[in-house]
Amino acid sequence: MPRFITYIIQQKNMKITEHIAKAKGQTQRRFLGSELSR
């Protein structure tokens, strides 16, 4: 497999994991906010 293809795949995987981490962080923040507002 050419190196640049593996590089592109790695970049895509990094972006996906970043997106998941951001989504998790947002949901956690929303949950904490709702808990604090009670």
C-alpha positions as CSV (number, residue, x, y, z in Angstrom):
1,M,0.0,0.0,0.0
2,P,1.5,3.4,-0.9
3,R,2.4,5.6,2.0
4,F,0.3,8.6,1.0
5,I,-2.9,6.4,1.1
6,T,-2.2,5.2,4.6
7,Y,-1.5,8.9,5.5
8,I,-4.9,10.0,4.1
9,I,-6.6,7.2,6.0
10,Q,-4.8,8.2,9.2
11,Q,-5.9,11.9,8.7
12,K,-9.5,10.8,8.2
13,N,-9.5,8.6,11.3
14,M,-8.0,11.5,13.3
15,K,-10.8,13.8,12.1
16,I,-13.4,11.2,12.9
17,T,-12.1,10.6,16.5
18,E,-11.8,14.4,17.0
19,H,-15.4,14.8,15.9
20,I,-16.5,12.0,18.3
21,A,-14.6,13.6,21.1
22,K,-16.2,17.0,20.4
23,A,-19.6,15.4,20.3
24,K,-19.0,13.6,23.6
25,G,-17.7,16.8,25.2
26,Q,-20.8,18.8,24.1
27,T,-23.2,16.2,25.4
28,Q,-21.3,16.0,28.7
29,R,-21.4,19.8,29.0
30,R,-25.1,19.9,28.2
31,F,-25.7,17.2,30.8
32,L,-23.7,19.1,33.5
33,G,-25.5,22.3,32.6
34,S,-28.9,20.7,33.1
35,E,-27.7,19.1,36.4
36,L,-26.4,22.5,37.7
37,S,-29.6,24.4,36.6
38,R,-31.7,22.2,38.8
